[in-house]
Amino acid sequence: MVLTGTIVNALFIIFGSMIGIFFTNLSESMKTTVLKGIGLTVTLLGIQMGIQTNNLLAVIMSVVVGSLLGEWLKLDDKFKQTGKWLEAKIGYKAKGSIAQGFITATLIFVIGAMSIVGALDSGIRGDHQVLYTKAMIDGFTAIILTSTLGIGVMFSSIPVFLYQGTIALFATQINNFIPAHLLDLIVMELTATGGILIMGIGLNMLELTKIKVANMLPSILVITIVIPIFFFFNF
């Protein structure tokens, strides 16, 4: 089934979060240290992804245009409103924890090469190995994130399912209208653009900045439009 890998990925996030709940009673000092460690790791991951670009101009254009769109759409506020709505629905006592955990985990789990490549493999070849690997990584990450950010991490499984599932379903027809070489270029530059956003998440977790990374999410869509334009006009 096309969505098998995506479903497994979402379930691992849920299971990991459920395990992480048992570690939420750690001392504040320990939580802070662990969170900073995650922040450093996420920042390094973002740098590794970002330097893969072969077209920095396209990435810069995409981030600028995407950020403008995100600010106009107020995506960061909408993410926070969703978190607050979840808090109200389940009556969670630690206000703010669900919003923060939901936003941070969603951005970490959704943005990245494995999400895209894995979903494409599921849709084009029916191969779910990449998403199975991502599921294990996300599951362990969910344990750590939940122990420090709370139960909101669990709800990130919903956007992960919707995002990867949409790509997988779309990929079943992608070979009919996108050349393989162009697809490789899109994935490469999309990974680099995502790396910039991932780095922003890491810097936020380190409390070095207060970047509204959610407002930059449209950059992911913009780069998929910019690269074909550059490709066909030989930029």
Backbone as CSV, one residue per row, in Angstrom:
resi,resn,N_x,N_y,N_z,CA_x,CA_y,CA_z,C_x,C_y,C_z
1,MET,0.845,-1.196,0.000,0.000,0.000,0.000,0.880,1.245,0.000
2,VAL,0.498,2.243,-0.754,1.286,3.456,-0.915,1.568,4.152,0.414
3,LEU,0.610,4.147,1.325,0.733,4.902,2.572,1.315,4.096,3.739
4,THR,1.758,2.873,3.489,2.263,2.028,4.578,3.400,2.687,5.346
5,GLY,4.404,3.190,4.624,5.540,3.830,5.273,5.134,5.041,6.093
6,THR,4.224,5.836,5.547,3.747,7.036,6.242,2.998,6.672,7.515
7,ILE,2.161,5.652,7.441,1.398,5.213,8.611,2.342,4.719,9.709
8,VAL,3.340,3.921,9.332,4.312,3.413,10.311,5.063,4.569,10.957
9,ASN,5.458,5.554,10.159,6.166,6.719,10.681,5.325,7.458,11.727
10,ALA,4.061,7.696,11.407,3.169,8.405,12.338,2.985,7.602,13.625
11,LEU,2.838,6.285,13.510,2.651,5.441,14.688,3.880,5.435,15.591
12,PHE,5.076,5.436,15.000,6.302,5.450,15.795,6.421,6.753,16.583
13,ILE,5.980,7.864,15.990,5.996,9.142,16.705,5.054,9.071,17.907
14,ILE,3.882,8.486,17.700,2.908,8.347,18.784,3.458,7.459,19.899
15,PHE,4.015,6.293,19.517,4.561,5.371,20.510,5.737,6.004,21.259
16,GLY,6.600,6.683,20.524,7.745,7.337,21.157,7.302,8.394,22.147
17,SER,6.276,9.146,21.770,5.753,10.185,22.655,5.147,9.583,23.914
18,MET,4.461,8.453,23.753,3.856,7.790,24.912,4.932,7.326,25.894
19,ILE,6.044,6.847,25.359,7.155,6.444,26.229,7.773,7.675,26.899
20,GLY,7.923,8.749,26.109,8.532,9.976,26.622,7.758,10.608,27.753
21,ILE,6.452,10.373,27.801,5.611,10.927,28.873,6.097,10.464,30.251
22,PHE,6.625,9.234,30.316,7.089,8.690,31.599,8.367,9.359,32.097
23,PHE,8.996,10.165,31.225,10.243,10.827,31.616,10.065,12.337,31.783
24,THR,8.806,12.794,31.798,8.554,14.233,31.927,8.809,14.764,33.329
25,ASN,9.020,13.874,34.295,9.262,14.313,35.672,10.744,14.550,35.968
26,LEU,11.557,14.593,34.926,12.967,14.880,35.117,13.131,16.292,35.685
27,SER,14.224,16.539,36.354,14.470,17.870,36.929,14.585,18.909,35.815
28,GLU,14.268,20.154,36.139,14.331,21.226,35.152,15.746,21.387,34.613
29,SER,16.739,21.223,35.482,18.131,21.334,35.053,18.474,20.277,34.015
30,MET,18.004,19.037,34.260,18.273,17.947,33.331,17.538,18.167,32.011
31,LYS,16.279,18.621,32.084,15.511,18.900,30.870,16.190,19.977,30.030
32,THR,16.675,21.019,30.704,17.332,22.116,30.000,18.589,21.639,29.288
33,THR,19.378,20.830,29.983,20.611,20.321,29.391,20.322,19.435,28.186
34,VAL,19.326,18.549,28.327,18.950,17.663,27.223,18.438,18.473,26.043
35,LEU,17.604,19.483,26.315,17.035,20.307,25.259,18.128,21.064,24.506
36,LYS,19.133,21.560,25.238,20.248,22.258,24.592,21.037,21.296,23.716
37,GLY,21.186,20.062,24.207,21.879,19.054,23.417,21.150,18.763,22.120
38,ILE,19.825,18.657,22.212,19.021,18.443,21.006,19.168,19.637,20.077
39,GLY,19.166,20.845,20.661,19.301,22.058,19.866,20.601,22.085,19.077
40,LEU,21.704,21.689,19.713,22.997,21.636,19.030,22.977,20.620,17.896
41,THR,22.375,19.460,18.170,22.296,18.405,17.149,21.443,18.843,15.968
42,VAL,20.304,19.459,16.251,19.409,19.922,15.187,20.087,21.001,14.354
43,THR,20.842,21.888,15.001,21.570,22.935,14.277,22.597,22.322,13.335
44,LEU,23.327,21.325,13.817,24.313,20.637,12.975,23.641,19.966,11.784
45,LEU,22.492,19.327,12.030,21.742,18.686,10.952,21.342,19.712,9.896
46,GLY,20.880,20.872,10.347,20.479,21.924,9.416,21.635,22.399,8.559
47,ILE,22.810,22.539,9.173,24.000,22.969,8.424,24.372,21.930,7.375
48,GLN,24.348,20.654,7.775,24.682,19.570,6.840,23.736,19.558,5.642
49,MET,22.457,19.792,5.904,21.477,19.814,4.826,21.666,21.050,3.948
50,GLY,21.912,22.194,4.573,22.003,23.451,3.842,23.160,23.518,2.870
51,ILE,24.299,22.928,3.226,25.476,23.026,2.361,25.385,22.105,1.139
52,GLN,24.325,21.345,1.021,24.164,20.463,-0.135,23.735,21.217,-1.394
53,THR,23.356,22.484,-1.251,22.844,23.229,-2.383,23.880,23.422,-3.492
54,ASN,23.405,23.384,-4.721,24.212,23.737,-5.883,23.687,25.001,-6.543
55,ASN,22.669,25.589,-5.946,22.067,26.795,-6.505,21.624,27.698,-5.350
56,LEU,22.592,28.398,-4.774,22.318,29.222,-3.597,21.329,30.339,-3.911
57,LEU,21.385,30.872,-5.127,20.474,31.949,-5.509,19.021,31.491,-5.419
58,ALA,18.750,30.279,-5.899,17.392,29.739,-5.858,16.926,29.550,-4.419
59,VAL,17.837,29.094,-3.561,17.502,28.885,-2.151,17.196,30.217,-1.476
60,ILE,18.039,31.230,-1.737,17.812,32.552,-1.146,16.469,33.123,-1.599
61,MET,16.197,33.029,-2.888,14.919,33.525,-3.417,13.750,32.820,-2.750
62,SER,13.869,31.529,-2.593,12.778,30.737,-2.019,12.538,31.090,-0.556
63,VAL,13.613,31.273,0.195,13.473,31.621,1.605,12.857,33.013,1.759
64,VAL,13.300,33.957,0.929,12.765,35.323,1.006,11.281,35.347,0.655
65,VAL,10.944,34.772,-0.502,9.544,34.766,-0.949,8.686,33.943,0.002
66,GLY,9.198,32.785,0.426,8.450,31.928,1.345,8.202,32.596,2.681
67,SER,9.200,33.331,3.175,9.048,34.035,4.449,8.011,35.142,4.348
68,LEU,8.008,35.842,3.222,7.004,36.891,3.004,5.597,36.301,2.995
69,LEU,5.451,35.161,2.312,4.147,34.494,2.264,3.727,34.013,3.651
70,GLY,4.681,33.439,4.381,4.380,32.930,5.720,3.973,34.031,6.678
71,GLU,4.648,35.178,6.574,4.282,36.319,7.418,2.890,36.824,7.057
72,TRP,2.612,36.861,5.770,1.290,37.315,5.305,0.191,36.377,5.782
73,LEU,0.477,35.076,5.728,-0.503,34.070,6.149,-0.524,33.876,7.667
74,LYS,0.506,34.429,8.355,0.624,34.300,9.816,0.601,32.829,10.247
75,LEU,1.437,32.025,9.592,1.459,30.587,9.871,1.889,30.275,11.301
76,ASP,2.847,31.032,11.805,3.305,30.788,13.178,2.156,30.961,14.166
77,ASP,1.356,31.998,13.972,0.202,32.226,14.856,-0.804,31.089,14.740
78,LYS,-0.972,30.575,13.508,-1.935,29.483,13.297,-1.462,28.198,13.971
79,PHE,-0.148,27.939,13.928,0.391,26.781,14.632,0.140,26.908,16.130
80,LYS,0.399,28.099,16.663,0.200,28.314,18.088,-1.269,28.184,18.470
81,GLN,-2.155,28.697,17.614,-3.589,28.587,17.877,-4.029,27.129,17.895
82,THR,-3.442,26.334,16.978,-3.756,24.901,16.954,-3.314,24.236,18.251
83,GLY,-2.114,24.596,18.720,-1.628,24.053,19.984,-2.512,24.438,21.151
84,LYS,-2.923,25.696,21.191,-3.810,26.162,22.261,-5.158,25.444,22.204
85,TRP,-5.646,25.211,20.978,-6.921,24.502,20.804,-6.816,23.084,21.349
86,LEU,-5.671,22.420,21.078,-5.454,21.070,21.596,-5.392,21.080,23.118
87,GLU,-4.738,22.100,23.678,-4.674,22.218,25.130,-6.069,22.318,25.738
88,ALA,-6.889,23.154,25.113,-8.244,23.360,25.628,-9.074,22.078,25.524
89,LYS,-8.894,21.349,24.422,-9.691,20.152,24.187,-9.385,19.038,25.182
90,ILE,-8.118,18.887,25.513,-7.775,17.775,26.409,-7.549,18.254,27.838
91,GLY,-7.686,19.563,28.050,-7.571,20.097,29.399,-6.195,19.944,29.987
92,TYR,-5.181,20.116,29.153,-3.808,19.935,29.638,-3.433,21.036,30.604
93,LYS,-2.815,20.668,31.722,-2.581,21.631,32.799,-1.392,22.557,32.560
94,ALA,-0.400,22.112,31.801,0.781,22.951,31.587,0.593,23.772,30.327
95,LYS,-0.045,24.893,30.446,-0.338,25.728,29.297,0.942,26.120,28.565
96,GLY,0.896,26.009,27.272,2.045,26.366,26.448,2.849,25.157,26.019
97,SER,2.808,24.055,26.828,3.606,22.881,26.517,3.166,22.220,25.214
98,ILE,1.870,22.091,25.022,1.378,21.448,23.810,1.730,22.278,22.585
99,ALA,1.532,23.587,22.671,1.836,24.456,21.533,3.309,24.363,21.161
100,GLN,4.176,24.476,22.145,5.608,24.442,21.886,6.043,23.079,21.353
101,GLY,5.580,22.010,22.009,5.949,20.669,21.580,5.426,20.347,20.188
102,PHE,4.184,20.746,19.922,3.559,20.494,18.625,4.316,21.195,17.502
103,ILE,4.629,22.475,17.688,5.314,23.250,16.651,6.721,22.727,16.416
104,THR,7.488,22.566,17.495,8.887,22.126,17.365,8.986,20.746,16.729
105,ALA,8.203,19.797,17.230,8.269,18.432,16.707,7.790,18.361,15.257
106,THR,6.735,19.094,14.933,6.225,19.087,13.556,7.290,19.565,12.583
107,LEU,7.952,20.660,12.920,8.974,21.199,12.035,10.156,20.252,11.898
108,ILE,10.560,19.616,12.991,11.691,18.681,12.942,11.347,17.441,12.120
109,PHE,10.155,16.883,12.337,9.780,15.642,11.665,9.375,15.831,10.205
110,VAL,8.827,17.000,9.885,8.316,17.225,8.527,9.409,17.696,7.580
111,ILE,10.254,18.626,8.064,11.266,19.215,7.192,12.481,18.298,7.117
112,GLY,12.851,17.898,5.920,14.037,17.069,5.774,13.975,16.183,4.551
113,ALA,15.141,15.737,4.142,15.232,14.932,2.926,14.520,13.595,3.057
114,MET,14.615,12.981,4.249,14.029,11.653,4.406,12.521,11.670,4.228
115,SER,11.866,12.752,4.668,10.412,12.864,4.493,10.049,12.840,3.018
116,ILE,10.800,13.615,2.231,10.491,13.755,0.805,10.900,12.513,0.031
117,VAL,12.179,12.131,0.180,12.684,10.979,-0.560,11.924,9.713,-0.174
118,GLY,11.669,9.545,1.126,10.942,8.363,1.581,9.539,8.290,1.025
119,ALA,8.839,9.424,1.026,7.475,9.455,0.490,7.480,9.218,-1.022
120,LEU,8.485,9.779,-1.709,8.593,9.563,-3.154,8.846,8.088,-3.462
121,ASP,9.727,7.458,-2.691,10.008,6.026,-2.884,8.745,5.193,-2.653
122,SER,7.967,5.581,-1.647,6.727,4.853,-1.366,5.762,4.949,-2.535
123,GLY,5.657,6.153,-3.101,4.695,6.363,-4.173,5.141,5.835,-5.517
124,ILE,6.430,6.034,-5.841,6.926,5.658,-7.169,7.258,4.168,-7.251
125,ARG,7.963,3.663,-6.235,8.447,2.278,-6.289,7.787,1.344,-5.296
126,GLY,6.950,1.870,-4.420,6.345,1.026,-3.394,7.361,0.547,-2.386
127,ASP,8.491,1.262,-2.279,9.578,0.915,-1.365,9.478,1.819,-0.135
128,HIS,9.261,1.223,1.041,9.041,2.002,2.258,10.251,2.006,3.198
129,GLN,11.397,1.514,2.740,12.552,1.362,3.620,13.025,2.692,4.212
130,VAL,13.037,3.743,3.396,13.490,5.050,3.891,12.564,5.547,4.996
131,LEU,11.260,5.407,4.803,10.312,5.863,5.816,10.339,4.965,7.050
132,TYR,10.634,3.688,6.876,10.780,2.814,8.034,11.975,3.262,8.879
133,THR,13.063,3.610,8.201,14.251,4.105,8.912,13.935,5.420,9.609
134,LYS,13.260,6.313,8.896,12.865,7.604,9.477,11.943,7.385,10.674
135,ALA,11.067,6.392,10.579,10.137,6.103,11.672,10.896,5.770,12.954
136,MET,11.944,4.961,12.834,12.727,4.597,14.016,13.441,5.816,14.598
137,ILE,14.016,6.634,13.714,14.708,7.845,14.176,13.717,8.786,14.850
138,ASP,12.570,8.993,14.210,11.550,9.894,14.763,11.001,9.367,16.082
139,GLY,10.886,8.048,16.195,10.373,7.456,17.424,11.275,7.757,18.610
140,PHE,12.588,7.556,18.417,13.534,7.851,19.495,13.584,9.355,19.775
141,THR,13.521,10.152,18.711,13.526,11.606,18.890,12.292,12.057,19.655
142,ALA,11.152,11.422,19.370,9.900,11.765,20.050,9.994,11.495,21.549
143,ILE,10.703,10.427,21.921,10.883,10.123,23.349,11.593,11.287,24.036
144,ILE,12.680,11.737,23.423,13.477,12.817,24.019,12.714,14.130,24.022
145,LEU,12.070,14.455,22.892,11.328,15.713,22.805,10.164,15.751,23.791
146,THR,9.455,14.642,23.906,8.309,14.594,24.821,8.757,14.751,26.275
147,SER,9.902,14.186,26.614,10.403,14.287,27.984,10.716,15.725,28.364
148,THR,10.990,16.571,27.361,11.351,17.962,27.654,10.271,18.962,27.250
149,LEU,9.542,18.685,26.180,8.551,19.636,25.659,7.105,19.239,25.943
150,GLY,6.880,17.998,26.368,5.532,17.597,26.728,4.779,16.848,25.644
151,ILE,3.511,16.590,25.937,2.675,15.713,25.116,2.337,16.291,23.742
152,GLY,2.579,17.576,23.534,2.296,18.186,22.232,3.047,17.524,21.097
153,VAL,4.185,16.909,21.419,4.993,16.208,20.418,4.169,15.126,19.729
154,MET,3.314,14.443,20.484,2.508,13.350,19.934,1.622,13.815,18.776
155,PHE,1.091,15.032,18.893,0.165,15.528,17.880,0.860,15.897,16.567
156,SER,2.189,15.944,16.591,2.918,16.210,15.349,2.779,15.060,14.365
157,SER,2.316,13.916,14.850,2.110,12.764,13.962,1.050,13.063,12.903
158,ILE,0.140,13.971,13.206,-0.934,14.301,12.254,-0.405,15.029,11.025
159,PRO,0.319,16.172,11.190,0.872,16.824,9.999,1.900,15.966,9.272
160,VAL,2.634,15.117,10.010,3.588,14.215,9.366,2.841,13.262,8.429
161,PHE,1.755,12.701,8.906,0.958,11.788,8.090,0.391,12.504,6.854
162,LEU,-0.150,13.700,7.064,-0.755,14.440,5.956,0.288,14.858,4.922
163,TYR,1.437,15.335,5.389,2.500,15.820,4.500,3.088,14.681,3.679
164,GLN,3.569,13.641,4.366,4.200,12.534,3.660,3.189,11.740,2.848
165,GLY,1.986,11.617,3.365,0.950,10.894,2.632,0.589,11.584,1.333
166,THR,0.510,12.907,1.368,0.199,13.674,0.159,1.288,13.500,-0.890
167,ILE,2.551,13.581,-0.443,3.668,13.407,-1.377,3.648,11.999,-1.978
168,ALA,3.401,10.990,-1.142,3.387,9.605,-1.613,2.285,9.386,-2.654
169,LEU,1.119,9.933,-2.388,0.017,9.784,-3.332,0.300,10.542,-4.632
170,PHE,0.874,11.735,-4.497,1.215,12.536,-5.673,2.299,11.845,-6.498
171,ALA,3.234,11.178,-5.794,4.367,10.537,-6.458,3.958,9.387,-7.366
172,THR,2.786,8.826,-7.142,2.338,7.715,-8.005,2.191,8.153,-9.451
173,GLN,2.039,9.470,-9.664,1.882,10.004,-11.012,3.025,10.930,-11.432
174,ILE,4.001,11.135,-10.533,5.017,12.155,-10.770,5.898,11.870,-11.981
175,ASN,6.147,10.595,-12.277,7.004,10.243,-13.408,6.407,10.647,-14.743
176,ASN,5.108,10.884,-14.752,4.438,11.230,-16.010,4.683,12.665,-16.447
177,PHE,5.091,13.540,-15.504,5.242,14.947,-15.897,6.492,15.637,-15.341
178,ILE,7.335,14.946,-14.581,8.590,15.547,-14.126,9.749,14.619,-14.490
179,PRO,10.702,15.106,-15.316,11.871,14.288,-15.671,12.673,13.894,-14.438
180,ALA,13.288,12.733,-14.482,14.029,12.212,-13.333,15.139,13.166,-12.893
181,HIS,15.862,13.750,-13.861,16.962,14.659,-13.513,16.443,15.901,-12.797
182,LEU,15.330,16.431,-13.273,14.740,17.611,-12.628,14.262,17.265,-11.220
183,LEU,13.709,16.089,-11.057,13.244,15.663,-9.739,14.400,15.591,-8.753
184,ASP,15.555,15.095,-9.219,16.741,15.029,-8.361,17.180,16.428,-7.936
185,LEU,17.138,17.381,-8.869,17.514,18.760,-8.554,16.558,19.368,-7.526
186,ILE,15.267,19.104,-7.701,14.263,19.645,-6.771,14.499,19.105,-5.370
187,VAL,14.731,17.793,-5.269,14.951,17.179,-3.962,16.207,17.742,-3.299
188,MET,17.274,17.939,-4.095,18.521,18.466,-3.554,18.341,19.867,-2.978
189,GLU,17.728,20.761,-3.769,17.573,22.143,-3.326,16.482,22.278,-2.258
190,LEU,15.500,21.389,-2.307,14.477,21.379,-1.269,15.104,20.971,0.061
191,THR,16.026,20.017,0.003,16.745,19.585,1.200,17.565,20.737,1.780
192,ALA,18.250,21.480,0.909,19.058,22.613,1.358,18.185,23.699,1.986
193,THR,17.051,23.984,1.353,16.127,24.990,1.886,15.585,24.540,3.235
194,GLY,15.230,23.264,3.325,14.759,22.717,4.591,15.826,22.780,5.664
195,GLY,17.095,22.639,5.244,18.198,22.713,6.195,18.284,24.069,6.882
196,ILE,17.991,25.125,6.129,17.994,26.471,6.711,16.920,26.579,7.788
197,LEU,15.761,26.030,7.507,14.671,26.058,8.486,15.013,25.216,9.707
198,ILE,15.620,24.042,9.467,16.032,23.168,10.564,17.047,23.879,11.459
199,MET,17.977,24.601,10.831,18.972,25.333,11.608,18.301,26.395,12.471
200,GLY,17.261,27.029,11.923,16.511,28.014,12.692,15.863,27.396,13.918
201,ILE,15.354,26.179,13.767,14.750,25.467,14.899,15.803,25.213,15.977
202,GLY,16.979,24.755,15.545,18.051,24.473,16.489,18.483,25.711,17.261
203,LEU,18.616,26.835,16.563,19.018,28.088,17.219,17.950,28.552,18.202
204,ASN,16.679,28.324,17.848,15.593,28.663,18.776,15.657,27.804,20.036
205,MET,15.952,26.519,19.851,16.027,25.612,20.992,17.197,25.980,21.910
206,LEU,18.228,26.560,21.315,19.377,27.010,22.101,19.115,28.375,22.726
207,GLU,17.963,28.962,22.384,17.553,30.283,22.882,18.522,31.385,22.460
208,LEU,19.146,31.180,21.289,20.022,32.207,20.728,19.235,33.177,19.859
209,THR,18.086,32.713,19.369,17.234,33.532,18.508,15.769,33.244,18.833
210,LYS,14.899,34.040,18.238,13.461,33.785,18.321,12.877,33.889,16.908
211,ILE,13.359,33.014,16.049,12.932,33.002,14.646,11.580,32.310,14.522
212,LYS,10.659,32.922,13.807,9.359,32.302,13.558,9.500,31.356,12.360
213,VAL,10.071,30.194,12.634,10.382,29.243,11.565,9.132,28.808,10.814
214,ALA,8.017,28.692,11.519,6.777,28.273,10.860,6.398,29.237,9.742
215,ASN,6.726,30.508,9.898,6.418,31.491,8.859,7.298,31.326,7.627
216,MET,8.345,30.520,7.739,9.233,30.271,6.598,8.847,28.999,5.836
217,LEU,7.861,28.269,6.334,7.479,27.001,5.704,7.128,27.102,4.216
218,PRO,6.484,28.191,3.757,6.192,28.278,2.319,7.436,28.209,1.436
219,SER,8.620,28.430,2.019,9.869,28.322,1.254,10.001,26.933,0.637
220,ILE,9.492,25.923,1.355,9.550,24.542,0.860,8.751,24.388,-0.430
221,LEU,7.618,25.065,-0.502,6.797,25.017,-1.708,7.405,25.883,-2.811
222,VAL,7.903,27.049,-2.429,8.454,27.980,-3.418,9.644,27.369,-4.150
223,ILE,10.516,26.659,-3.445,11.701,26.086,-4.088,11.315,25.055,-5.143
224,THR,10.193,24.368,-4.951,9.738,23.384,-5.947,9.216,24.062,-7.209
225,ILE,8.953,25.356,-7.130,8.520,26.128,-8.297,9.717,26.824,-8.951
226,VAL,10.614,27.326,-8.107,11.775,28.063,-8.599,12.732,27.162,-9.385
227,ILE,13.007,25.958,-8.865,13.972,25.066,-9.522,13.539,24.671,-10.942
228,PRO,12.288,24.300,-11.193,11.883,24.023,-12.575,12.052,25.232,-13.490
229,ILE,11.770,26.439,-12.971,11.949,27.659,-13.773,13.419,27.826,-14.152
230,PHE,14.298,27.664,-13.152,15.741,27.759,-13.414,16.179,26.675,-14.385
231,PHE,15.607,25.486,-14.245,15.986,24.331,-15.085,15.633,24.576,-16.551
232,PHE,14.417,25.009,-16.798,13.961,25.174,-18.183,14.539,26.425,-18.857
233,PHE,14.958,27.410,-18.054,15.557,28.622,-18.622,17.077,28.625,-18.474
234,ASN,17.629,27.485,-18.039,19.067,27.306,-17.945,19.768,28.356,-17.084
235,PHE,19.155,28.698,-15.928,19.801,29.628,-15.005,20.853,28.901,-14.191
